[in-house]
Each structure stands twice: as structure tokens, then as C-alpha cells.
Amino acid sequence: MAAGKIDEHTHNTGSTSFSGADWVAMNFTASESYTITSVKLNLFKTGTPGTLTVSIRNTTADVPSGGDLASGTFNANDLLASPGQYEEITLGAGYSLVSGTKYAIVCRCVAASVYWGRGLTYPGGGRCTSANAGVNWGAESVVKMNFETWGTPSSSIPSDQVVVRRLVAAGNNKFYYEDL
């Protein structure tokens, strides 16, 4: 199956900045099981922020927890100034998400501020902020960061079943087949 947009929240009403030890995250609930391969975030910058790192993490009590499940980087110096635009960040080999499970998109950068567009209407999660590089997090259910997740839907074949494909031909009153 081809990669496509899976989950999203794109209602823009403002932005939240992050840099240095100030990190920001957005919880989201996977609407189906899929391998997340990239995210698109509405971003803009001030100054020269350097490398932007975006990762996917598990959540506990609506805040990011544990290490990165998948991550990618982006040269935030290439971002536009306000109002910004959606930028795609590829998440390495990706990670298999489970339908109905809450995950977090976590953003951080080295230097000057990056701004992430936000809105109010996504029911599957909320913004989280950390003032100490992700050691402690605070959750905010009202503010929602703009995002799109992109990936490949999981197969609908249960993992305990085997699928066999065969090429079948008939001729001379006989059937011939070959496993593919």
C-alpha cells in the first residue's frame, strides 16, 4: 500500500515557540494501525535555530514518556519567517503505531526559536511542554498543535494467518500451479 496522510489537526489559531531546553509535544491518538514514516508540521522561525529534531514517543498520563520510537531531523535555518508553512520531517525507518493508542510528536531544536502552529479542536490529544529538555512534562488539553502524520496502513491480514499466492494454468485436461 502507498504511504498517505493518516491523522491530522490543521485548524490554525496561533503558535507555540520552543528552543534549547524548552520542548513542545502534541499527543495524538492513532486512528488506525499503521507505520508512521513522516510528519508535517506548520513551522516558522526567528534567528538561526539550527537542527530541529522531531520524534514519536509513547505517552503516560497524557505526556511523552520513554525514549524516541522514531525520529528525524530538519535544518530549521531553512524555515520561513512568520506565517510559516507545513514542513515534512521523515522519521527514519518509521514505527508501527497501534490503533486507539496515544502517542506524542515531540519537537526540540538547538538554538533560536522555532514556532509551531496551534489550534483548538482536535479531540485525540493536546499540547505538552517541558522546560527541562523532556525530563518533566506538563499537559494542556485545550491547546492543540497542528500536525499531519503520514505512513503506510498495516495489513488487514491477521499475523497468525499465512497467505499463499499461486499461479494456476489449465491445459491438456490438467491443472498446473506454482507457488509465488
Buried (B, 14 or more C-beta within 10 A) or exposed (E): EEBEEBBBBBEBEEBBBBBBEBBBBBBBBBBEBBBBBBBBBBBBBBEEBBEBBBBBBBBEEBBBEEEBBBBBBBEBBEBEEEEBEBBBBBBEEBBBBEEEEBBBBBBBBBBBBBBBBBBEEBEBBBBBBBEEEBEEBEBBEEBBBBBBBBBBBBEEEEEEEEEEEEEEEEEEEEEEEEEE
